[in-house]
C-alpha cells in the first residue's frame, strides 16, 4: 500500500522548491478549461457559465490518513475525490483543482510524486486540470485542495430544496469506507482488499451529480460524514423530515456482513454512520425517472407540529449523534 518510495529516492530536504515542483508539474493534468497552466503567479481557468462553483477540503497526516497505511497516490486520489464530489453535489462539472501542500523535510520526494500521480488518476479522465497551488515545509503532511466547477447554465442544486412528497435517492456505496478503516485498524494479515481500497481510494459517482441536476433534483449533497448525519443536514436545511428505508441498502449490508461478523461489528451501522464513501444523496419530485446509478431509499415528509426537522429510519427517529464530526468524533 505504500510502495511509492524507492530506496534511492531523494528526500524533500535534499531538493529545492523548484526542483520538487519540477518533479510534480509534468505529472499533473492541464484540463480542457485551463487557459494559463502552472508557471505564472496564478492560473487562468475558463468559466463559460459566467459563474463557478468553488469548494475546499484538507487532509492532515495522522488525522485523516496514515503514511503507514496510505501511499502518496492513495492520498492524492482521496484528496481529489472528496473535493470533486462536493462540486458534483452542486450539480456542476468539475473543471480544476489547486493544491496547497505541506511536507516534512524527511519525506521522500517520490511520495510527493505519488501524490501528483494520484491527483492525475482521478482528474485526467474527467478533463479536470490541476493548475497550481502552494508548497511549504512543516512537521506533518497536509494536503489542502480547492476545486472549481461549471454549472453549465443550470441553477445549483442546494441542500435546502427538499419538499414533502419528494423521493430520497442515493448513488454510490454506503459503509464500505468505514469497513475498510476498521479492517486496517484491526491489523488483520489478509484484509478484504476491495473494502480497504474503498477507504484508501474512495470512489464517487461524479457524473451522477450533473445528471441529477438535469433530471430535476430538488436537493443534493455529498455523503462524507455518514448517511444519517448528512441526511440530517439536508433535512434541517429544507425544514423537512427525511424517512430512510434501511432495506434499500440491503446490497451494501450483505457485502459488509462477513467482515462485520469477523470484527464483531454491525454492518448496518457502518452503512448508516460510516463516512468518506462520497456517494450522493439527493431528492427528486415524485414520478421523476431517477438517473443512473441513483436508487430510491426513502421519502421526504412535512414536519409534524412540535417535531424538529430530522431523519427517521424505518419509522423511528435516528440517533441524535450519528456519523463523523471533526471535533466531536
C-alpha positions in Angstrom: 0.0 0.0 0.0 3.0 2.3 0.5 5.1 1.3 -2.4 6.0 4.7 -4.0 9.2 5.2 -2.0 12.3 3.7 -3.9 15.2 3.1 -1.7 17.4 5.6 -3.6 14.8 8.3 -3.7 15.9 11.8 -2.5 14.2 13.4 0.5 12.3 16.6 0.2 15.1 18.3 2.3 17.6 17.3 -0.5 15.7 19.3 -3.2 15.0 22.9 -3.7 11.3 24.0 -4.0 11.9 24.5 -7.8 13.4 21.0 -8.1 10.5 19.4 -6.3 7.9 21.3 -8.4 9.8 20.3 -11.5 9.1 16.7 -10.5 5.4 17.3 -9.8 4.3 19.6 -12.7 4.8 17.1 -15.5 2.6 14.5 -13.7 -0.4 16.9 -13.4 -3.2 17.2 -16.0 -3.8 20.6 -17.6 -7.5 20.2 -18.2 -9.7 21.3 -21.0 -10.8 24.5 -19.3 -7.2 25.7 -18.3 -6.2 28.8 -20.2 -3.0 29.5 -18.3 -1.4 26.5 -16.6 1.0 26.5 -13.6 4.1 28.6 -14.0 2.8 32.1 -13.5 1.7 33.7 -10.3 -1.8 32.3 -10.9 -3.5 30.1 -13.3 -6.4 31.1 -15.5 -9.4 28.8 -15.9 -12.4 29.4 -18.2 -15.8 29.9 -16.6 -18.2 29.7 -19.6 -21.3 29.8 -17.5 -20.2 33.1 -16.0 -20.3 31.6 -12.5 -18.1 29.0 -10.9 -18.6 26.6 -8.1 -15.7 26.5 -5.5 -15.1 24.2 -2.6 -12.1 23.3 -0.4 -11.1 20.5 1.9 -8.0 19.4 3.8 -6.3 16.1 4.7 -3.9 16.1 7.7 -1.5 13.3 8.3 -2.4 11.1 11.4 -5.8 12.8 11.5 -7.2 11.8 8.1 -4.6 9.4 6.9 -1.5 7.5 8.0 1.5 7.2 5.8 2.0 3.6 7.2 -1.3 2.7 5.5 -1.5 5.1 2.6 0.8 5.7 -0.3 1.2 9.2 -1.8 -1.0 8.0 -4.7 -3.7 6.9 -2.3 -3.7 10.3 -0.6 -3.8 12.1 -4.0 -6.7 10.1 -5.2 -8.6 10.6 -2.0 -7.9 14.3 -1.8 -9.2 14.7 -5.4 -12.3 12.6 -5.0 -13.5 14.3 -1.8 -13.4 17.7 -3.5 -14.7 16.6 -6.9 -17.7 15.0 -5.1 -18.6 18.4 -3.5 -18.6 20.0 -6.9 -20.7 17.2 -8.3 -23.2 17.5 -5.4 -24.0 21.1 -6.5 -24.9 19.7 -10.0 -21.7 21.1 -11.5 -19.0 19.6 -13.7 -15.5 19.9 -12.1 -13.0 21.9 -14.1 -9.9 22.5 -12.0 -8.1 21.9 -8.7 -5.4 23.9 -6.9 -3.4 22.1 -4.2 -1.5 23.5 -1.2 0.9 21.0 0.2 2.9 21.0 3.5 5.6 18.3 3.7 8.2 17.4 6.3 11.9 17.5 5.4 12.3 13.7 5.8 9.6 12.9 3.3 10.8 11.1 0.2 10.3 13.1 -2.9 8.8 10.0 -4.5 5.9 10.2 -2.1 5.1 13.7 -3.4 5.3 12.4 -7.0 2.9 9.6 -6.0 0.5 12.2 -4.7 0.7 14.0 -8.0 0.0 10.7 -9.9 -3.0 10.1 -7.6 -4.4 13.5 -8.3 -3.9 12.9 -12.1 -5.5 9.5 -11.9 -8.8 11.0 -10.7 -8.7 14.3 -12.6 -7.3 13.5 -16.1 -10.2 11.2 -17.1 -12.7 13.9 -16.3 -10.7 16.7 -18.1 -10.0 18.4 -14.8 -6.8 20.4 -14.6 -4.5 20.6 -11.5 -3.5 24.1 -12.2 -1.3 25.2 -9.3 -1.2 25.7 -5.5 1.5 26.2 -2.9 4.3 24.3 -1.3 5.6 24.6 2.3 7.5 22.7 4.9 6.0 21.5 8.2 6.0 18.7 10.8 3.5 16.5 9.0 1.9 16.2 5.6 -1.1 18.4 4.9 -2.9 18.4 1.6 -5.4 21.2 1.1 -7.3 21.1 -2.2 -9.6 23.8 -3.7 -11.8 22.6 -6.5 -13.8 24.6 -9.1 -16.7 23.6 -11.3 -19.0 24.8 -14.1 -22.8 24.7 -13.7 -23.4 24.7 -17.4 -26.2 27.3 -17.2 -28.2 25.4 -14.6 -29.2 26.6 -11.2 -27.1 25.0 -8.4 -28.7 22.1 -6.5 -28.8 23.2 -2.9 -29.3 21.2 0.3 -32.3 23.3 1.1 -34.6 22.3 -1.7 -36.2 19.1 -0.5 -40.0 19.2 -0.2 -42.7 16.9 1.1 -43.5 14.1 -1.4 -40.0 14.0 -2.9 -38.2 10.7 -3.3 -34.9 10.4 -1.5 -32.3 8.7 -3.6 -28.7 7.6 -3.2 -25.9 6.9 -5.6 -22.7 5.1 -4.7 -21.8 2.7 -1.9 -22.5 3.1 1.8 -20.4 1.8 4.7 -17.6 0.4 2.6 -15.0 3.1 3.7 -15.9 2.5 7.3 -15.4 -1.2 6.9 -12.0 -0.6 5.2 -10.9 1.6 8.1 -12.0 -1.0 10.6 -10.0 -3.6 8.8 -6.9 -1.5 8.7 -7.3 -0.8 12.4 -7.7 -4.4 13.2 -4.3 -5.4 11.9 -5.7 -8.4 10.0 -3.0 -10.0 7.9 -5.2 -10.6 4.9 -8.0 -7.9 4.9 -10.7 -7.6 2.2 -8.7 -5.6 -0.4 -11.8 -4.1 -2.0 -13.0 -2.7 1.3 -9.6 -1.4 2.2 -9.3 0.3 -1.2 -12.8 1.9 -0.5 -11.2 3.7 2.4 -7.8 4.4 0.9 -9.1 5.4 -2.5 -12.8 6.1 -2.2 -14.7 6.4 -5.5 -17.6 8.7 -6.2 -20.3 8.7 -8.9 -19.3 12.1 -10.0 -21.2 12.1 -13.3 -24.4 11.4 -11.4 -24.3 15.0 -9.9 -24.9 16.9 -13.2 -27.2 14.1 -14.3 -29.3 14.6 -11.2 -29.5 18.3 -11.7 -30.6 17.8 -15.3 -33.3 15.3 -14.1 -34.7 17.9 -11.7 -33.2 17.1 -8.4 -34.5 19.4 -5.7 -31.7 18.9 -3.2 -28.4 17.1 -3.1 -25.2 16.7 -1.1 -22.1 14.6 -0.9 -22.2 11.9 1.8 -18.9 12.4 3.5 -19.7 12.3 7.2 -22.1 9.4 7.3 -25.5 8.8 5.8 -27.6 9.8 8.9 -25.5 12.9 9.7 -25.6 14.2 6.2 -29.3 13.3 5.7 -29.9 15.3 8.8 -28.2 18.3 7.4 -30.3 18.1 4.3 -33.5 17.7 6.4 -32.7 20.7 8.6 -31.7 22.8 5.6 -35.1 22.2 4.0 -37.2 22.2 7.2 -38.4 18.6 6.4 -38.3 15.1 7.7 -36.3 12.6 5.7 -37.5 9.0 6.1 -35.0 6.4 5.1 -35.7 2.7 4.3 -32.9 0.6 5.7 -33.8 -2.3 3.4 -32.9 -0.1 0.4 -29.3 -0.6 1.5 -29.5 -4.4 1.6 -26.9 -4.9 -1.1 -24.3 -2.9 1.0 -25.2 -4.6 4.2 -24.9 -8.1 2.6 -21.5 -7.1 1.1 -20.2 -5.9 4.5 -21.8 -8.6 6.7 -18.9 -11.2 6.6 -16.4 -8.5 7.5 -18.6 -7.1 10.3 -19.1 -10.6 11.7 -15.3 -11.2 11.7 -14.7 -7.9 13.5 -17.7 -8.1 15.9 -19.2 -5.1 14.2 -22.6 -4.1 12.8 -22.8 -3.9 9.0 -25.9 -1.7 9.1 -24.2 0.7 11.5 -21.4 1.1 9.0 -23.9 1.8 6.3 -25.8 4.4 8.3 -22.9 6.0 10.2 -19.8 5.4 8.2 -18.3 8.4 6.4 -16.0 9.0 3.5 -17.8 6.9 0.9 -18.6 10.1 -1.1 -21.8 8.9 -2.5 -24.5 11.4 -3.4 -27.8 11.8 -1.5 -30.5 13.6 -3.5 -34.2 14.3 -3.5 -36.4 14.2 -6.6 -40.0 15.1 -7.3 -42.3 12.1 -7.2 -42.6 10.4 -10.6 -39.2 11.6 -11.9 -37.2 8.8 -13.5 -34.0 8.6 -11.4 -30.8 8.8 -13.4 -28.3 6.0 -13.0 -26.9 5.0 -10.6 -29.4 6.6 -8.1 -31.8 4.3 -6.3 -34.8 5.3 -4.2 -34.0 4.9 -0.4 -36.8 6.9 1.2 -39.3 9.8 1.2 -39.5 13.4 2.3 -42.3 14.4 4.6 -43.5 17.6 6.2 -42.5 18.0 9.9 -45.5 17.4 12.2 -46.3 20.1 14.7 -44.0 20.0 17.7 -41.3 18.0 15.9 -38.0 19.3 14.6 -36.6 18.6 11.1 -34.5 15.4 11.0 -34.1 11.9 9.9 -36.1 8.8 10.6 -35.1 5.2 9.7 -37.8 2.5 9.3 -40.4 4.7 11.0 -38.2 5.6 14.0 -36.2 8.7 14.8 -32.5 8.3 14.1 -30.0 8.7 16.9 -29.2 12.3 17.7 -25.4 11.8 17.3 -24.5 9.8 14.2 -21.7 9.8 11.8 -18.4 11.6 11.9 -17.7 15.0 13.4 -14.2 16.6 13.0 -14.2 17.8 16.6 -16.6 15.5 18.4 -15.5 12.2 16.7 
